[in-house]
Amino acid sequence: MSRAIEHRTDIAAARQAHLLAALLDHDRPPWRAGELPPLAHWLLFPPDARQSGIGPDGHPMREDDGLPRRMWAGSRVRFLAPIMLGSEVERETSAIAINDKEGRSGRMRFVTLRHLLKVDGQVCVEEEQDIVYREVGRNGAPPPPDALTPAPQIARAVTIDPVQLFRFSALTFNAHRIHYDLPYTQDVEGYPGLVVHGPFIATLLMDHFLRHAPAAQVSSFSFRAQRPIFAGEPFTLGLATEGMGGDLMAIDHAGGLAMRARVETR
């Protein structure tokens, strides 16, 4: 199936690249000058629901069919042409797959969205994004990992604090309360601490790669979230190079694989 559900436009502003560099603590960022950095298209097209249309979790209200919890589980991104800073960008979004499943946590709905980002009619970025909708339940801390994940040779220790979570939420206009409202996060959604955004972890992994390969021309990136990471808990960004790309991973404080990713370059 493929069903167009949204068309939007935005500007790939230099300000967004500058603010991303500030969040990632760069004086001279390691991406290509004059272009929107890889994955910074996630800063475009922020949700614009009116305040009266925001639900109790901070997301825009929707008919949830008994599946109110939402998680961005992964993406597959192809970078086909650079988006120059200052360009007007059009995004066309389609739902290409919807599947209902039963899991250990109850009923779930998997929705795959395809985003096409165009400049002057040319597709510059193509992304398939996997969203999972779940029933209300107590999430809690993840169980201990079945096996410890060794960090590859190129590794960097990171700890994300609530200020960084706020700044990323502000960059993306993401009002989901699990990223800033600790009582809600613990009492309603059942997590032990503030949750680090999945796309923030993916952005940190891309940044980890670009620190190793400055100004690389990234052709594709994919990630899959596997375990949550919480504010204040140290975790490791890892890279194992292969050819012109490599495998990336985020390893949580318990040694569990929190996110796996793959990057390719031209």
Protein Blocks (a to p, Z undefined) as FASTA:
>chain_A
ZZdfbdcdddddfklmmmmmmmnopabdcbdehiacehklmmgoiafbdfklpcfkopac
ddekhpabccdfbdcdddfbdcdehiacddddddfbdcddddfkbccddddddddddeeh
iafbdcdddddddddddfbjadddfbdcdddfbdcdddddfklmmmmmmmnopabfklmp
mmlmmmmnopabdcddfklmmmmmmmmmmmmmghiacfbdcdddfbdcdehiacdddddd
ehjbccdddddfkopafbdcddddZZ
